Amino acid sequence: MLYGLEWLKPDTEFPPQEENNRIKEYKCYAGLFDLNPFESFNSCGSRLIANFDEYFKLPLLLGYQRLATIKLADMVIGAPPSISVNDNDEMTDKISDIRDQTDFDSKLYQALIDYSRYGVTVFRLFNDDEVQDEDRGNFAVWNPEEWFPILKKDGTKRIKEHVLVWRVNFGTPSNPAWFLEVQRHPTQGGHYFEERYAMDENGTHIKRKLASKKVDTKGMPCLVHYVANLPSTTNIYGTSDYKMINELVWKATERMRQILHILDKHADPSMTGPATMLKANEETGELEFQASQFSAVSPGEEHPEYMTWDGQLEAAFKALEELLNQIYIMSEMGEAFLGNTKGAGQAVSGTAMRYKMVSPLEKARRVSNALTLPLKKLMSGLIYIDTGEKMRFQDINIIWEDSLPKDPREVAELTRLQTGAPQIIPLKHALMENYDMDTVDADHYIEEIKKDQQAWAELRSAGTGEARPGEKGNPSAPPNPDKKGSTNEPHQTGTANVNDQREDTK
């Protein structure tokens, strides 16, 4: 962790040694997500494995890390969150416009990928200068390899300044001219600093400061926000989801590679037989076997056969299965969610599916809770840049969906129970909650329901209309629980039937 800016002085190494391990881990996680074997194995401290034929070969890559990240992002924002302002439809519409102009939902997906693979996601607000004569807020999801937080020295682990640093080559690949671009964002906001440093020809050491200026943000809060994945008192950078499963995935990869090697090795097995099957080559003098010719076997001689080897594959597959089960557990995503067909089974209802997805749902809720406050502050800043109006982030509401498919029958039954007699929830709220409607759609549906009920009432009063489906008198009505069997006789209890039989025998 960094507590000052000494690492930006002339003749110092960049990146600073204190941050080398963190940046190396980021490169490792990026290689795993991008399925880049060279980057992942070099940065993660692994090595190439020599196979039995004595040539180097990259092992098989099982991309469970990438899959877990994508599935988490799908679970959290497969259905984009609803963002609104309390009792302010005009500002809610403005938020909708901002989401469109900034490509908010797509960038939020990128942020979740970084949150999972790196353990942290960083946002940087800015005024989009591509729009002429108009202030338009925008934001970028920043690469955490270029993010260096400076902590206060009071032991509170609070960040006093976010420093964004990246290298730029203004020369050519053969004749590079490296410079270091620096933005220092104090957490109290109101301004930030832009600086440029010259570097050596390798881009590894800072030589001197070339320029520096202070940029006024017109009272804006800090333009840099970050969200850490499971931060702790000893780790403000968060923890990557990959850290828990990397070793398991590598072991599973090694086991799978060995199984495939055994199968490949014995796809073309060797042959054994008596020595009489061999003939001398006239040119070389060596004994050779000609597979295309007929081989006679004399009594007592060994019959020719293919040589096979028991590779104990059953035990190997059992070990692989156990490793995969541990990956499902430690990633908190479960085998059904990560695509294991045996674990998926047949979900008979939405409730049964949710029971299977308890662990992924809990993880998604934890992530959405962590993102809620930073996204409120981010949206408040975008509104301020666009309109110049200071919107309290406390007045912004964010509602998340879990993205699991809903069972239409269960939703209909739940809505019927909630809005029936005795009613426990207003119909408008039930439609918004169970059918993902906004206020306008819910009001529209309620008006249509009222018109429909009025039309049926008029038909019944005129004596020309039959009962509505589901009502008494309509053949499509469901069985009445108060009726016995398929008749319309009143339901009788067992005691009543016994009493009737007694009366008949008298």
Secondary structure, DSSP 8 states (H G I E B T S, - for coil): -B-SSGGGSTT-BSS-GGGHHHHHHHHHHHHHHTT-HHHHHHHTT---EE-TTS-EE------HHHHHHHHHHHHHHSS--EEEETT-HHHHHHHHHHHHHTTHHHHHHHHHHHHHHTSEEEEEEEE-TTSTTS--EEEEEE-GGGEEEEE-TTSS--EEEEEEEEEEE-S-SSS--EEEEEEEEETT-SEEEEEEEEE-TTSSBEEEEEEEEEEE-TT---SEEEEESS-BTTBTT---TTTTTHHHHHHHHHHHHHHHHHHHHTSS--EE--GGG-EE-TTT--EE--TTS-----TTS---EE------HHHHHHHHHHHHHHHHHHTTS-TTTTT-HHHH----SHHHHHHHTHHHHHHHHHHHHHHHHHHHHHHHHHHHHHHS----GGGEEEE--------HHHHHHHHHHHHSSS--S-HHHHHHHHS---HHHHHHHHHHHHHHHHHHHHHHHHT-----TTSTT-TTS---TTB-TTS-SB---HHHHHHHHHHHH-
